[in-house]
Amino acid sequence: MTSASNYSFKEQDFHIPIAFAFDKNYLIPAGACIYSLLESTAKANKKSVTPYTL
């Protein structure tokens, strides 16, 4: 087993799972939320060396 201290912060792959739960009354806000998340992820991937994945 390899210790996490053997790797630099940038070398590690980080995946943070995100879950959404909405009812039918929140379809428009849910769409805006998911669209905003996807858009900000795309912008971050262009600027950063460390990519984000969804």
VMD Tcl script that draws the C-alpha trace (Angstrom):
set ca {
  {0.00 0.00 0.00}
  {1.37 3.36 -1.00}
  {1.17 6.31 1.32}
  {-0.58 9.46 0.10}
  {2.45 11.47 1.23}
  {4.47 10.00 -1.66}
  {2.46 12.01 -4.18}
  {2.24 15.73 -4.69}
  {-1.14 17.42 -4.48}
  {-1.34 17.99 -8.25}
  {-0.55 14.37 -9.12}
  {-3.56 12.96 -7.31}
  {-6.87 12.51 -9.09}
  {-9.66 13.99 -7.03}
  {-13.27 13.11 -7.73}
  {-15.97 14.63 -5.60}
  {-19.34 13.04 -6.29}
  {-22.24 15.47 -6.53}
  {-25.85 14.34 -6.31}
  {-28.94 16.38 -7.05}
  {-32.50 15.71 -5.95}
  {-35.33 17.91 -7.16}
  {-39.06 17.51 -7.42}
  {-41.17 18.64 -10.38}
  {-41.69 22.11 -8.88}
  {-37.97 22.89 -9.17}
  {-37.22 21.85 -12.76}
  {-36.15 25.31 -13.96}
  {-33.89 26.05 -10.94}
  {-32.47 22.52 -11.23}
  {-31.62 23.10 -14.88}
  {-29.94 26.41 -14.03}
  {-27.95 24.75 -11.25}
  {-26.70 21.89 -13.42}
  {-25.94 24.23 -16.35}
  {-23.96 26.54 -14.06}
  {-21.96 23.61 -12.69}
  {-21.10 22.37 -16.19}
  {-20.18 25.85 -17.40}
  {-17.91 26.61 -14.43}
  {-16.22 23.22 -14.80}
  {-15.49 23.91 -18.46}
  {-14.00 27.32 -17.59}
  {-11.88 25.85 -14.79}
  {-10.51 23.15 -17.10}
  {-9.37 25.80 -19.61}
  {-7.54 27.85 -16.96}
  {-6.14 25.14 -14.73}
  {-3.52 22.44 -15.11}
  {-5.53 20.21 -12.79}
  {-8.70 19.14 -14.62}
  {-12.10 18.71 -13.04}
  {-14.28 15.81 -14.07}
  {-18.00 15.29 -13.77}
}
mol new
graphics top color blue
foreach p $ca { graphics top sphere $p radius 0.5 }
foreach p [lrange $ca 0 end-1] q [lrange $ca 1 end] { graphics top cylinder $p $q radius 0.2 }
display resetview
